[in-house]
Amino acid sequence: LGASYVSARSSITGSLEPANAALREVLRLKQQAAELAVFGEASTRIADALRATAGLRVFRSRMDNAGRVALLEDGENEASYSATPSFSLDWRDAGERRFLYMRYARAVRPGGLNLDASELRRFAADRLSNIDLGSRLLMADDALSIDTAIFATRWSHIQSDYLLDNGLVGTRNVGAGRILGIEGSLRWVLDDAWRLEGAITLQRARLHESDVVSDEEDRRLPVVPDVRARASVVRVLLLGGSRVQLRADLNYVGDSRLSFEPALDRRMGDYVRADVAVQWLRGPFGLTLQLANLLDSRADTFAF
């Protein structure tokens, strides 16, 4: 059981100085956000190998806005109440080398106020529901570990940034989306010297109800690549009283985009990055040297 209280204050001002024109104030906003929450979780064994867990978080959030927004009237104030439950079942064998689980959870992100009263003043809270089915297997005397999971997410009233008429960035609700995916990872200790690791995530994140794009346009959710993968090789050497670890990593991040807003959207991802590292350990001391991006890959990461 627990409780939390968060209070945050911010003061935002902004002005534009057009060519051959006087300085013009476009934004003056004082904002105070507060959230009070209580939460808890309980777990019980319902069979020898089966355990159930349930949790709940109840919170009240309020955002107070005062000042001039784009030279118009004061902002409105709003308080919201919400509850986010979670529930899971997990099964494991007596040796805890086979583990299966199912988990459901909901989440809420409170709404807010745009910085330009000429646009839609408020955007609604977005809500997310997610279910996971997964497993972990230990085999070959625990030398081989395999994790797998499938997941499905429904996301309603998705909040997304867009450009306001005055050149600032606002937030709006763009519709509802679905995310379906599968992921897996493997860790294989070949012997005392060699270790292999790998992982892959395949997912499809799309708007299925949209207020901003047509059926013919790109409906991918921003910042979510369809494919991510990584692979690593690790070599361990014992030299006298020192331990030396050599590591090579290869990562692939698939293609994605930044925003539904055409003026903000940028292409991201679709790159391979290779890193190598050497680590020296002796007693409580360690030294690591890493060379990153050996192939000199060039791509936007989060369009930055």
C-alpha positions in Angstrom: 0.0 0.0 0.0 1.2 3.5 -0.6 0.3 7.1 -1.4 1.9 9.9 -3.3 1.5 13.6 -3.8 3.1 15.6 -6.6 3.0 19.4 -7.1 4.7 21.2 -10.0 4.7 24.9 -11.0 5.9 26.4 -14.3 6.0 29.8 -15.8 6.2 30.1 -19.6 6.6 33.3 -21.6 7.2 33.7 -25.3 7.4 36.5 -27.9 8.0 36.9 -31.6 9.9 39.6 -33.4 8.8 39.6 -37.0 10.9 41.4 -39.7 10.2 45.1 -39.8 7.7 44.9 -37.0 7.5 45.4 -33.2 8.2 42.7 -30.7 4.9 40.9 -30.0 4.1 38.8 -27.0 2.4 35.5 -28.0 2.4 33.6 -24.7 2.3 34.2 -21.0 1.2 31.3 -18.9 1.5 30.2 -15.3 0.6 26.6 -14.7 0.3 24.5 -11.6 -0.2 20.8 -11.7 -1.0 18.6 -8.7 -1.7 14.9 -8.3 -2.8 12.9 -5.3 -2.8 9.1 -5.6 -3.3 6.0 -3.4 -2.2 2.6 -4.7 -1.8 -1.0 -3.6 -1.2 -4.5 -4.7 -2.0 -7.9 -3.3 -0.8 -11.4 -4.2 -2.0 -14.8 -3.2 -1.2 -18.4 -4.2 -4.3 -20.1 -5.6 -2.5 -23.4 -6.3 0.9 -25.0 -5.7 2.4 -23.4 -8.7 -0.1 -20.7 -9.6 -0.1 -17.2 -8.1 -2.6 -14.3 -8.7 -1.8 -10.7 -8.2 -4.1 -7.7 -8.4 -3.3 -4.0 -8.1 -5.2 -0.6 -8.2 -4.1 3.0 -8.4 -6.7 5.7 -7.8 -5.7 9.4 -8.3 -6.9 12.9 -8.6 -5.1 15.3 -10.9 -5.7 19.0 -11.4 -4.1 21.6 -13.6 -4.6 25.3 -13.0 -3.7 27.8 -15.7 -3.6 31.6 -15.4 -2.2 34.4 -17.5 -2.7 35.4 -21.1 -2.5 32.6 -23.8 -1.8 34.0 -27.2 -3.2 37.4 -25.9 -6.5 35.9 -25.1 -8.4 35.2 -21.9 -7.2 33.1 -19.0 -7.2 29.3 -19.3 -9.7 27.1 -17.7 -9.1 24.9 -14.7 -10.0 21.2 -14.5 -9.7 18.4 -12.1 -10.0 14.7 -13.1 -10.3 11.4 -11.2 -9.3 8.0 -12.5 -8.5 4.5 -11.5 -6.0 2.1 -13.2 -6.2 -1.6 -12.3 -3.8 -4.4 -13.0 -4.1 -8.2 -12.7 -1.7 -11.0 -13.4 -1.5 -14.8 -13.2 1.8 -16.7 -13.2 2.8 -20.3 -13.1 6.2 -21.8 -12.4 7.4 -25.3 -11.9 9.0 -26.6 -8.7 12.5 -25.9 -9.9 11.5 -22.4 -11.2 13.0 -23.2 -14.6 9.7 -22.8 -16.5 7.7 -19.7 -15.9 4.5 -18.7 -17.7 2.5 -15.5 -17.1 -0.5 -13.4 -18.2 -0.8 -9.7 -17.2 -3.4 -7.1 -17.9 -3.0 -3.4 -17.0 -4.6 0.0 -17.7 -3.0 3.4 -17.7 -4.3 7.0 -18.0 -2.4 10.2 -19.0 -4.4 13.3 -17.9 -5.5 15.8 -20.5 -4.4 19.4 -20.6 -4.7 22.9 -22.2 -3.3 24.1 -25.5 -1.2 27.2 -25.6 -3.4 28.9 -28.1 -7.1 29.7 -27.4 -7.8 30.1 -31.1 -7.5 26.3 -31.3 -9.3 23.6 -29.4 -8.6 24.7 -25.9 -8.5 21.3 -24.2 -7.4 17.8 -25.1 -8.8 14.8 -23.4 -6.9 12.2 -21.3 -5.7 9.2 -23.3 -6.2 5.7 -22.0 -4.3 2.6 -22.6 -5.2 -1.1 -22.0 -2.5 -3.8 -22.4 -2.4 -7.6 -22.1 0.8 -9.7 -22.2 1.3 -13.4 -22.4 4.8 -14.6 -21.8 7.2 -17.3 -20.8 10.7 -17.9 -19.6 12.5 -21.2 -20.0 15.8 -22.3 -18.5 17.4 -25.3 -20.2 20.8 -27.2 -20.5 21.6 -26.8 -16.8 20.5 -23.1 -16.9 23.1 -22.4 -19.6 20.3 -21.5 -22.1 17.6 -18.9 -21.2 14.7 -18.2 -23.6 12.1 -15.4 -23.0 9.1 -15.0 -25.3 6.0 -12.7 -25.1 3.1 -11.6 -27.2 1.2 -8.4 -26.4 -1.8 -6.4 -27.5 -2.5 -2.8 -26.6 -5.5 -0.6 -27.2 -4.9 3.2 -27.0 -7.8 5.6 -27.1 -7.8 9.4 -27.4 -4.1 9.4 -28.4 -2.4 12.7 -27.6 -0.2 14.0 -30.3 1.7 17.3 -31.0 0.8 19.6 -33.9 1.6 23.2 -35.1 -0.6 26.0 -33.9 -1.4 29.0 -36.1 1.1 31.2 -34.1 4.0 28.8 -34.7 3.9 27.2 -31.3 3.3 23.5 -30.7 0.0 22.3 -29.2 -1.5 18.9 -28.4 -4.6 17.3 -29.7 -6.4 13.9 -29.6 -5.9 12.1 -32.9 -8.0 8.9 -32.5 -7.5 5.4 -31.3 -4.8 2.9 -32.0 -3.8 -0.7 -31.7 -0.4 -2.3 -31.1 0.1 -6.0 -31.7 3.5 -7.6 -31.2 5.7 -10.5 -30.4 9.2 -10.4 -28.8 11.8 -12.9 -27.8 15.3 -13.0 -26.3 17.9 -15.7 -25.9 21.0 -16.0 -23.7 23.3 -18.9 -24.2 26.4 -19.5 -22.0 28.5 -21.9 -24.2 31.2 -22.3 -21.6 33.2 -20.3 -19.1 34.6 -18.1 -21.9 31.8 -17.6 -24.5 28.3 -16.2 -24.2 25.8 -15.4 -27.0 22.8 -13.0 -26.6 20.0 -12.0 -29.0 16.6 -10.4 -29.1 14.0 -9.3 -31.6 10.7 -7.4 -31.4 8.1 -7.4 -34.1 5.1 -5.2 -33.7 2.4 -3.4 -35.7 1.3 0.0 -34.2 -1.4 1.7 -36.2 -4.3 4.1 -35.9 -7.5 2.3 -36.5 -9.8 5.3 -35.8 -8.4 8.6 -36.9 -9.4 12.2 -36.7 -6.3 13.5 -38.6 -5.3 11.1 -41.4 -7.2 9.4 -44.2 -7.2 5.7 -45.0 -4.6 6.3 -47.8 -2.2 8.2 -45.5 0.5 6.8 -43.1 -1.3 5.5 -40.1 1.8 4.3 -38.2 2.0 5.5 -34.6 4.9 7.8 -34.1 8.3 6.7 -32.6 7.3 3.0 -32.8 9.4 0.9 -35.3 7.9 -2.3 -36.6 11.2 -4.1 -36.1 14.0 -4.0 -33.5 16.7 -6.5 -33.1 20.1 -7.0 -31.4 22.8 -9.6 -31.1 25.9 -9.8 -28.9 29.0 -12.0 -28.6 30.9 -12.0 -25.3 34.3 -13.5 -24.6 35.8 -13.7 -21.1 39.5 -14.1 -20.4 41.2 -14.8 -17.0 44.6 -13.2 -17.0 46.4 -13.7 -13.7 44.1 -12.1 -11.1 42.2 -10.0 -13.6 39.1 -10.7 -15.6 38.9 -9.3 -19.1 35.6 -9.3 -21.1 35.5 -8.6 -24.8 32.0 -7.7 -26.2 30.6 -7.0 -29.7 27.1 -5.7 -30.2 25.0 -5.3 -33.3 21.7 -3.4 -33.1 19.0 -2.8 -35.8 16.2 -0.2 -35.4 13.5 -0.2 -38.0 12.0 2.7 -39.8 9.6 5.0 -37.9 8.2 8.5 -38.0 8.1 11.5 -35.6 4.6 12.9 -35.8 1.2 12.8 -37.5 1.6 16.6 -38.1 3.1 16.9 -41.7 5.1 20.0 -40.7 6.6 18.2 -37.7 7.0 14.7 -39.2 10.5 13.4 -39.8 11.7 10.0 -40.9 13.6 8.1 -38.2 15.4 4.8 -37.7 16.2 2.2 -40.3 19.8 1.9 -39.2 22.3 -0.7 -38.0 24.8 0.2 -35.2 27.8 -1.8 -34.3 29.7 -1.4 -31.0 32.7 -3.2 -29.5 34.0 -2.9 -25.9 36.7 -4.3 -23.6 36.3 -4.4 -19.8 39.1 -5.0 -17.3 38.2 -6.1 -13.8 40.5 -6.7 -10.8 39.1 -6.9 -7.3 36.9 -3.8 -6.7 38.4 -1.9 -9.7 37.2 -1.9 -13.3 38.0 -0.1 -16.5 35.9 -0.1 -19.7 36.8 1.1 -23.2 34.0 1.2 -25.8 34.0 2.1 -29.5 30.5 3.0 -30.7 29.0 3.0 -34.2 32.0 1.4 -35.9 30.2 1.3 -39.3 29.6 5.1 -39.1 25.8 4.6 -39.6 23.9 7.9 -40.1 20.3 8.3 -39.2 18.0 10.4 -37.1 17.3 9.1 -33.6 14.0 10.6 -32.3 14.5 13.0 -35.3 17.2 14.9 -33.4 
